[in-house]
């Protein structure tokens, strides 16, 4: 008795493949139409992505973020003023922070510093506010991260190689006291964005 030879499925003819509307499977070498179309899978991916994004924390608005950055800077400079007050036997209440005027990130790998110019109202005077200079650690958490804080004279023009690259209007004390910006090579300026107490971003 002659045994019958099993017939293998024939390969699909040109134009009968499911390259566009169907999928091939790993188990079957012959392309066959899947129960899911490519569009079905695209729709499923979009739905899953939307569900994933809906679970993410809501991003703050531009106004909220600007307010957060302003508050972060204010807290840093209040800390700097507090340290200055202690060093000069002044009551912190006699120094009222007003606004940031200039800010620059000084990078001298592996060290980084932030230089600030900011206005301070001294005592209970109604006179012109005083410009201050402060040098702090980028992610300043306390007085130990404040390297220098001092009032400026209008004639002050201390040199800083880094700030000269990108923050030429930022004033530095002639008497020095700040750590960053003295190296001609390896000292450069970057834009700094403070987002929250724990986030520091560089541009």
PyMOL commands that set and color helices and strands:
alter all, ss='L'
color gray80, all
select helices_A, chain A and resi 38-54+62-87+92-94+143-145+163-166
alter helices_A, ss='H'
color red, helices_A
select strands_A, chain A and resi 95-108+111-122+130-136+146-151+188-190+192-194+200-202
alter strands_A, ss='S'
color yellow, strands_A
deselect
rebuild
show_as cartoon
